[in-house]
């Protein structure tokens, strides 16, 4: 029964709560390694995968997320939306550390702070 439900969820895109019920992820396609508690979320047909954790939503074409360490590696068209501070950070690659509320963004990073109408670019 559970396997059939997982298969149906995978065909339509899948989502799941994290171990603390505070992380949510969604992706059109995914792979899960239960031994390493790691999930690989993949976008498909222009629809990106996303992960919501600790007041931030992270969107990318591929997200590797470790549920135990709460560390994610995101690649291709990365967008981090800080829901609390109304800030959007974009780039081509990012590492996200949820417990520290910290992200490192590479590949033409740009940060847009909506409240203050400020945009910051980096090389």
N, C-alpha and C positions, 0 to 999 in steps of 0.2 A: 504494500500500500504506500509506504513512504517513498520507495524508489519510483513508483509511478507518478507520484505528486512532484518529486524532484525533476523527473524527465519532462513532465508537462510544463513546469516552471522554466526549465532551461529552454524549451522550444519557444516560449513567449517572452523570454527575458526573465530574470530571476532576481529576487531580493531576499534578504535575511537580516534579522536583528543580530547584533553582536552579543558577546557573553554577558555584558552588563546592561543590555537592552538600551544602550545609548548610542550605538553605532548602527547605521542602516546602509546597505549597499544595494545597487541595482545595476544590471548589465544585460544586454541582449545575449551574451554568451559568457560562460564562466567555467573554470576548472577549480576544484577544491582538493587540497592535499590535507587530509585529516591528521596525518602524523605530524606535520609541521604547522598545523592550524593556519595555513596560508591559502588565500584564494586569489586567482588571477581573473580579473574582470576585463572583458574585451568589448569594445564597441563594434557595431556592425551596421553596414549600409548608412553611414553618416550619423548614426545615433551613438552618442558617447555613453560610456559607463560612468557611474558616479558613486561616491561614498560620502556619507554625512557622519561626522564625528565631532563632538565637542564644540558645536556652534559654527562649524565650517562645512561647506559642501565642496568636494573636489571632483571635478569632471576631467576625463581624459579618454583617449582612445584605448589605453591599456593601463590598468592599475593592479599592482601586486600588493596585497594587503595581508599583513600578519596580525591575526586577531589576538594573539597572546601578547606580543610586544607593542601592538598598536602603532606600527611603523608601516608606511606605505611608500612605494616607488611608482611614480606616475610618468608616462611618456606619451608624446604626440598630442599636441593641441591641449595642453594642460590649462585648466582654469580653476583657481581656488576662490571661492566666494565666502568671505567672512560675514556671516549673517548677523553677528552681534555689532560689528563696527561698520557695516555697509561699505566694505572694501573688496575689490576684485583684483586678483593677481593672476597674470597669464605668463606663459612661457612654453618651452618645448619639453622640459623635464623638471620633475620636482621630487623631493623627498619630504614626507610629512611625518612629524613626530607628535602624535596626539597628546600623550601625557605631558609633554612640555609646551603644547600649543605653539609649535614652531615648524616652519616650512622653509626649505631651501629650494629656490627656483633658478634654473639655468636655461640657456637657449633663448636669448632676446627677452629677458623678463621685463614686465611692465606692471606697475601697480596703480590702480585708480581708487582714490578715496572719495567716494561720492559726497559725503557730508561736507567736506571742505573744498570740493571741486578742484582737487589736486591730482595730477598724473605724474608719475615718476618712471623714467626709462633707465635701463642699464645696458651696458655692452657686454 
